[in-house]
């Protein structure tokens, strides 16, 4: 192999790795609550997250560190990036008044459209594979089998948030968010 060809390959690899690294950092940073709260419309969501089980208010101190941990699909990297691009573009256009902003109060109970089961299952592995779950109570396994997996197999449109939401479980994801949105205007 010629030196010029080898040099071009090495230079291309370095440039490619650099671009990949910058892209990965941007994807990571733009999914963090600090970025999301930079738009005032997301402030109530980020504030309420800190009081929730998923925001770290639990005995284990576990927290979802990115808004995108729950609010983007985790089926595949391509699907994740496409959904992130669409969602981010839509949010930016709405923030600048180019398109209508989402009415979060009006759409509050439409959670299954912006909380993805694949996101839930990317952390809650025991629900997906109960036989491998450590310390998952038998009744929890049975409930998820009956009301989620069996219902899915029967063709029903079920979602994790049908049962797991702030109405049925105190401090679940965004406690008092509806009230905060109503008082904000």
C-alpha angles and dihedrals in degrees: 000000000000120000091238092054092047090047091051091050093050092046091048091049092050093048091046092050090048093051091046091051093049091048092050091050091049092049090049097046095046091056096055122102091240090062095043093050090054084085107068092221090069096049096096091050094051093044093051092047090067090063094050136092089245092048093059101274094128137097092261097049091230114155137182099237098196131050085222091062086082105012101059130057117257100198094109141350092247092049090048093050094045092050090046091052094048094044094046093047092048092048093048093048090049092047090056092046096247093121132018114282117239112260100227093189092053093046097039095114094044089085096139088069094059105025112067126212090216087059092051092047093048087071102023097060093159091068090054095045107020092173088066096043118117116212095358106143117239092238090055090052091048094047093051091046093051102038101032116020098033091044091050091049089051089056097253120150099240129157135188090246092057086081104012107065141111092268094058099030122040114231092006106139114329109007116200091003095131090052091048091050092049093050091046092063 
